[in-house]
Amino acid sequence: MTTMPAIKRSTIGDQLTALTVRNLRTSARVPQLLMFSLTMPMAMLVLFSQVFRSVAAGPGFPPGVSYIDFLTPAMLAVSTVMAGTNAGVSAAIDHTNGLHDRFAALPMRTALPGMARTLNEGVFTLARAALLALAALALGFRFHGTAVDAVAAVVVLVVLAGAMSALFGLIGDRLRRPDVVQFAGMMVMMPLMFVSSAFAPIETMPGWMQAMAAANPVAHATDALRGHVLGTASAADTVTALVAALGLWALVTAVPVLTRLVRSARAR
């Protein structure tokens, strides 16, 4: 009597790996989107470094710091926020083409597609950072920190990328239309980018805007990245940036869980 071979069940790690590889392949199959996603931060760096360089002559600007050194870490944070909208659009596309329903019918955890999108954004975040650094060097940028500062900056950047991916992914899951998600993403992205010290010191902004910046994880990430680039960051700067980004990440992750609990309670 012959026995049927045992079917190996896929583990969570296998499923997450498969989903992540699928996202990477999907991104690679659209070379135009890939090119613009990676080169847009470089174009913005060149543009902003030339248009706003007079800010360095202002009274609130840090003395002895060139504007390109001031701007480059900010562009790392800003480009991460901008790229986060890709996760939202990707989530909406999965809903419109029925893939999300297919995922729901499979024996896997509902959080895995979002985790795969986050890992995908993490890979592209590192690629954008490398290209942006090369462009900044051509414009006269100099890194003034240590090897520890470089590692800490990468950690802050990757955690921020995870928080932005989760935030915009939630928007995509809720709105479910790529065109609507793009506009909604812009409305969320703009205050995150500009209500911060990315392009000008926070001290030069109105008081109400300074209060908003205090709750903005992008502002804290920008300050930490800039401190590591200039070699002036403290442990408190890094911890504050990580806590702010992780706090947003946890809050966004908790929303679907709370929504399901509320629906279950109402159904009883």
N, C-alpha and C positions, 0 to 999 in steps of 0.2 A: 504494500500500500504506500503510495507516494504522498508526501505531505507538501502543501503549498509553502513556498518560501515566505518567511516573515517580511512584512512590509515595514520598512524603516520609517518611523515617524519623524517629520522634520522638527527640529528644535526651534526655539524662538530666535536663536542666533542664526540658524540657517535661513529662516524666513526674513529676518532683518537684512541679512547679507544679500539675499535674492532681490528684495525690494530696493535696496540701495544701488545695486548694480543696474537694476532696471531704470532707476532715475538717472544714473550717470549716462547710460546708453541713450536714453531719451534726449538728454541735453546735448550729447555729442552728435545726434542725428539732425540737429538744427544748427548748422555752423554759423548762420547769420546771427541767431540769438546768442550763441556762445561768444562770437566775436564782439558784439556790442556790449554784452555783459562784462567782458574782461577789459575792453578798451575804454568804455565810457568814463570810469574813474580817472584814467590817465588824461583824457581830454578835459575833464573838469578841473583836474589839478593844474594843467597848463593855463586854462582860462582864468580860474580864480586867483592863481598866484600872480598873474599879471594885472588883472582888473582891480583887485583889492589890496595890492601890496602897499598902498599909501596908508593902510590901517596901521602899519608898523611905526608910522610917525606920530600916531595919536598918543595922548597922555596916559591912557590906561594900558598901553601895550607893554609887555615885559621888556625891560631894558637888555640890550645885548643879544637879542634873539632875532634872527632873520625871519622874514615872513614865510619863506618856504619851509623852514624848520618848524614854524608854528602851525603851518597849514597841513603838512603831510600827515601827521598822526590824526588830524581831524578828518582828512579825506579817507583814511582807513576806516574810521567809524562810520562816516557818512555813506561810503560805498557799501558797507555792510547793511545799513538800513535800506538803501535803495534796492539791493539784491534780495532783501527779505521779501519784497513784493512778489518775486518769482515763485516763492513757496505758496503764496496765496493763489496766484494764477494757476499753478500746477494743481493745487487742491480742487479749484473750481473746474478745471478741465477733467479731472478724474470723475467729478460728479456728472458733467454734461455728457461724457462718452460712456457712462454706465460702469466704469471701472470701480468706482467706490462701492456700488451695489455688489459687484463681484467680490470685492474684498470682504464685505460684510457676510457673504455666504460661505466664505472659507473658514476653516478651523484655525483661526489665528486671532491674536489680540487686536482690538480696534486701534490701539495707539501705534502699532508698528508702521503703517504708512506715513504718519506724521514724523516718527523717529527717522525713517529712511530719508524723508525730505530734509530733515535737519542735518543728517550726515552728509547729504549731497551738497547742501549749502556750506557746510564746514570745509569740504574739499575745495569748492570754488572760492571760498573766502581766502584760503591760503594762497591759491593761485593768483587772485587779484592783488593780494598784499605784495607778493613777489614782483609782479609787473609794475605795480604802483611805486614800489621802492626803486626800481630801476629807472623809471621816468623821473622820479624826484631827484635821484643822484645826478641825472643829466641837467637838472635845473639848479644844481648847487646845494642840494640837501646834504646834511652831515648828521650822522648818528652820534650822539654825545654820551650815550649810556654804556653800560657794561653788558656782558653776556647774560647776566641774571636779568637785567632790564629787558633785553630782547626776548627772553623766554617768557617773562611776566607779561609783556605786551602781547605776545601771541596768545597766551591763555585768556587775557581779557578780551581780545578780539574774537576768539572762537566762542567764548561763552556769550558774548553779545550777539554773534551770528545765530546761535541756538535760540536765544530769546526772541530775536526778530523773526526767525523762521516759524517759531511757535505762534507768535502774535499774528502774522499775516496768514499763516496756515489756518488759524481759527477763523479769520475773516473770510477766507476762501471757502471753508466748510459751511459757514453760515449763509453767505450770499449766493454761492454756487453758479455764478455767471462770470466768466473771465473778464468781459468788458466792464461789468459793474465793480468787480474786485479791483481792477486797475484804478478806477476813479476813487474808490474808497481807500485804497492803499495810498494814493497821493495825499488824501486828506489827513491820513494818520502820519504819513512819512514827513510831510513838511514841518509840522511843529517839532517832531523829534529831531530833525536836522538843524533847524534854525533857532529853536529856543535852547541853545546850548552855546558853549564857547568854541564851536567849530570854526567860525569865520571871524569872530571878534570877541574880545574879553567880555564876560558876563557883566562885569562892573559897569560897562558902558550902556547897558540896557535899562529900560524902565523897571521900577521896583516890582510890579506885578509879573513881569517876564522873568526877573531873577528868581521869584518864588516858584514859578513853573519849572525853571531850569533845575531847581533843587530836587524836584521829583522826577527828573528826566534821566533814565539810565544811560541814554546816549551822551548826555552832558558829562556824567561821571566817567564813562568809558573814555571820552575824549580827553578829559583832564588826566586820567591815568596814563593813557597812551602818550600824551604829550610829555608828561613827566618822565616816563621811561625813555623817550626819545632824547629829551634834553638832559637826562641824568639827574633829575631833581625829584623824582617820585619817591614818596614814602610808602611804607607798608599800609598805612591807613588809606592812601589813595587807591591802591590796588584792591584792598578789601572792600572799600566802599563801592567801587565799580563792579566788582564781582557780586556783591550782595544785591545791588540795585538790579543788575541783569538777571540774576537767579530769582530774585523776588518777582520780577515781571514774568519770567518763564514759569514759575510755580503758579502764579495767579492765572495765567492764560491756560495752563494745563488743567487747573482745577475747574475751569468753567464748564467743559463738557461733562465732567464727572458730576458736578452739582446739578447740571441740567437733567442728566439721566436720573438722579436721585429724586428730583422734584417730580419728574414725569411718572416715576414708579409710585411715588406716594399718592399722586392724584389718581392713578389707575386703580388703586386699592379701594 
